[in-house]
Amino acid sequence: MRSKVVSSIREAVELAGLKDGMTVSFHHHLRNGDYVLNTVMDQIADMGIKELTVNASSLFACHKPLLGHIKNRVVAKILTNYMAEEVGREISCGIMDRAVEFRTHGGRPSDIASGRTPIDVAFIAAPISDPLGNCSGKYGKSACGSLGYAFADAMYADKVVIITDELASYPLMDWSIEETCVDYVVKVDAIGDPAGIVSGTTRITRDPVGLVMAEQAALVIRHSGLLKEGFSFQTGAGGASLAASKFLKEIMLKENIRGSFGLGGITGYLVDMLHAGCFEKLLDVQCFDLDAVESIRKDPRHQEISAEHYASPGAKSAVVDSLDVVILGAAEIDTDFNVNVHTDSNGYIMGGSGGHSDTAAGAKLAMIIAPIQRARMPIVTDRVTCISTPGRDVDVLVTQAGIAVNPENAELKDRLVDAGLNIVNIHDLKRKAEHLTGTPKKPMMGSREVGKVICRDGSLLDTIYSVR
Amino acid sequence: MRSKVVSSIREAVELAGLKDGMTVSFHHHLRNGDYVLNTVMDQIADMGIKELTVNASSLFACHKPLLGHIKNRVVAKILTNYMAEEVGREISCGIMDRAVEFRTHGGRPSDIASGRTPIDVAFIAAPISDPLGNCSGKYGKSACGSLGYAFADAMYADKVVIITDELASYPLMDWSIEETCVDYVVKVDAIGDPAGIVSGTTRITRDPVGLVMAEQAALVIRHSGLLKEGFSFQTGAGGASLAASKFLKEIMLKENIRGSFGLGGITGYLVDMLHAGCFEKLLDVQCFDLDAVESIRKDPRHQEISAEHYASPGAKSAVVDSLDVVILGAAEIDTDFNVNVHTDSNGYIMGGSGGHSDTAAGAKLAMIIAPIQRARMPIVTDRVTCISTPGRDVDVLVTQAGIAVNPENAELKDRLVDAGLNIVNIHDLKRKAEHLTGTPKKPMMGSREVGKVICRDGSLLDTIYSVR
């Protein structure tokens, strides 16, 4: 039998010809359980290779060892769509000479496909692979479901290394990535910690403020004019967003509305809505929990999509362009409806766009759910510290203290006023927040550029400065 | 709802910006029932566009109207992998200034992907599509099953037009080609004649000579050393090849051998072998009959593959590289085992490689089944009129008068001799053939180049000259 299986990650790195200054890439489907990025980077460091660019679709707390490789000059530059605070905090202190480039989940594959951000060697964690590299995320002990974010890496990287902890007999069926793209396959004991890869279940909020917001959010959707036959929907895995889905499900069932598709990172709640008949189909770029993994494996109505198909601005069309409603969160939102999901109230990096600005740009109705204050810091503010998603793409803000509609969407405002919802001016929400928290001290930022937020269209949306 | 649906093929051609001298492409999954190539070319001719290159994965008898467009200078050049005699005969008479470029089913997508044969506008017949171009061959009144040959056109053409006779609601699930590649969608009344798209059933030969050869072929496989757990197999849809599959199936069932996969153009016979447990999986680049279409639609063990995944020499690996045995036909075979499937005994173009030389190059055992003579013309000859598949890639010739093994494969010869099969020298077969038919008059070829056979590696394998 022909085989691309090599004996070790080290051998794959050598065969791939990795040299100083090249770019390596990783995907984040194993989330906070991922072993692969750290293992590969440790090996590369051990081999004495330096000054690499790391293009990782997201970086989680588990990737904190990357900081050591930055300090040792193994890593000179980072491209990512999301960076957890455990990594972001030190980046914000200015440990890198070159700013991190933040893209979106759609912008990343677009820039890879166009050649703007070429990849020399892609390392793709795959829960199952055959010896020639036909591989999938749906099966195996480390099953993570969709491998959507890894498709662009596989298709466009110069060399592609599959790292798996389960080798299947050839040909693996129902592949996500196919052998045509793959150079080497490495079998390891474990690609990740199942407990960190997917949560057992995602949880609806029990916080009373969160429940109030969620109910209001569902009512906004109900009265938006979009909740009808063929409705399509995305929501994140945050507690309030999930609670909004629960209220939305009740409305849809009561009013007998059959939607078209649920999109995005998929949770068991969306799977439940599929089973209940709220949606006909789920399109899944990433599974958030075990229910979603089981569903994508078994239910033909639940299908994997690539990040390009999901959201690429460079594609001839992407699914986000056909989306009706998305519910999103915010670390901060300003009176121009600009949203920050990159930095915390002290200015430290603790997130990133992910699909935030992709879906906001595509959806007919982009809704932000956020409390007006958190931990005595106002969420609604004059000007966000960092623009992650421009206000022009945000339609409405739902808080516990009222609903603010972007003046650009007058039709929506009229509909919600007619429905008797508590519509307020966003400036009033800002004042209310500051009344509760006091006028906030804006964080003192340094002069060093530590992050660049790249807009979907490739332009520079904002710059993140070091924290003093 | 967003939509890429335009009112007519003409509008799509205009919007795609088709101009004189450009390249258009078509696939052949609708086989001899295809309406799309003719309809599009008629429209283009009507619009006064000239000097086009047509890159069609195959041309069938139904595409005879293309000859009119050649004569009117709408078409200046043809690239194809197969040309039926109804088209080929006039090409062989020299009606084109430029020679037809013949590639293989694997070489075509490789040359499209590499940019050696760029496509300006791909016209893709799809039995079902949603309004944004997610489309499939598995469903709809004109269902043809796999759309494997169209993937490269969709991925690499500058503009992509989907032509369908069934619009589905968005998003179509289980898509073959995705909206990310598609510019326009045109709804027409019918993309093809179902009777010509797939045959109701493919038929096993009843010809006694064919049955003798088929039985010998199955015995060669049995004793080749390859027929064991994990065995993989491809065969064409010719009567003798199908009969060989039937004999092979009996052997596999009797000896309880469980193969791995069946590959290729898939017929109901391969589906039967899947059901009987002879194979675990079918990988399908093209469905030959209704049983195959039904199976690929319903059975997850039967999966569509792209032509690149099937056979591209430019891919990092393709399935043909993992194939154990392929059974192929021949119009002529010479004493060096070179095979001609491009021209008939009078030198007229009547076929093409399709997957012939791809599978011969990839498979561990490439077998040719052919009678030593047909219609009083010898099939085994000194030198084929046209080399379609080089003798270095052919292991064995099975005829009714004995089995000739390529001397390069001494191990196979030893095995078959040990098994007591009727192993003969290919020169003896040639003499036997000529004894029956008389020494053939080689066709008188003209001096004009009418076809170039492009090898999988991009080199020129042979040149086809005009017929005088």
HADDOCK unambig.tbl for C-alpha pairs under 7 A between the chains (distance, minus, plus):
assign (segid A and resid 2 and name CA) (segid B and resid 322 and name CA) 6.46 0.50 0.50
assign (segid A and resid 179 and name CA) (segid B and resid 316 and name CA) 6.80 0.50 0.50
assign (segid A and resid 179 and name CA) (segid B and resid 317 and name CA) 5.88 0.50 0.50
assign (segid A and resid 179 and name CA) (segid B and resid 318 and name CA) 6.91 0.50 0.50
assign (segid A and resid 180 and name CA) (segid B and resid 309 and name CA) 5.83 0.50 0.50
assign (segid A and resid 180 and name CA) (segid B and resid 315 and name CA) 4.72 0.50 0.50
assign (segid A and resid 180 and name CA) (segid B and resid 316 and name CA) 4.80 0.50 0.50
assign (segid A and resid 180 and name CA) (segid B and resid 317 and name CA) 4.98 0.50 0.50
assign (segid A and resid 180 and name CA) (segid B and resid 318 and name CA) 5.96 0.50 0.50
assign (segid A and resid 181 and name CA) (segid B and resid 315 and name CA) 6.75 0.50 0.50
assign (segid A and resid 181 and name CA) (segid B and resid 316 and name CA) 5.69 0.50 0.50
assign (segid A and resid 182 and name CA) (segid B and resid 316 and name CA) 6.06 0.50 0.50
assign (segid A and resid 183 and name CA) (segid B and resid 316 and name CA) 6.31 0.50 0.50
assign (segid A and resid 309 and name CA) (segid B and resid 180 and name CA) 5.83 0.50 0.50
assign (segid A and resid 315 and name CA) (segid B and resid 180 and name CA) 4.72 0.50 0.50
assign (segid A and resid 315 and name CA) (segid B and resid 181 and name CA) 6.76 0.50 0.50
assign (segid A and resid 316 and name CA) (segid B and resid 179 and name CA) 6.80 0.50 0.50
assign (segid A and resid 316 and name CA) (segid B and resid 180 and name CA) 4.78 0.50 0.50
assign (segid A and resid 316 and name CA) (segid B and resid 181 and name CA) 5.69 0.50 0.50
assign (segid A and resid 316 and name CA) (segid B and resid 182 and name CA) 6.07 0.50 0.50
assign (segid A and resid 316 and name CA) (segid B and resid 183 and name CA) 6.31 0.50 0.50
assign (segid A and resid 317 and name CA) (segid B and resid 179 and name CA) 5.87 0.50 0.50
assign (segid A and resid 317 and name CA) (segid B and resid 180 and name CA) 4.98 0.50 0.50
assign (segid A and resid 318 and name CA) (segid B and resid 179 and name CA) 6.90 0.50 0.50
assign (segid A and resid 318 and name CA) (segid B and resid 180 and name CA) 5.96 0.50 0.50
assign (segid A and resid 322 and name CA) (segid B and resid 2 and name CA) 6.45 0.50 0.50
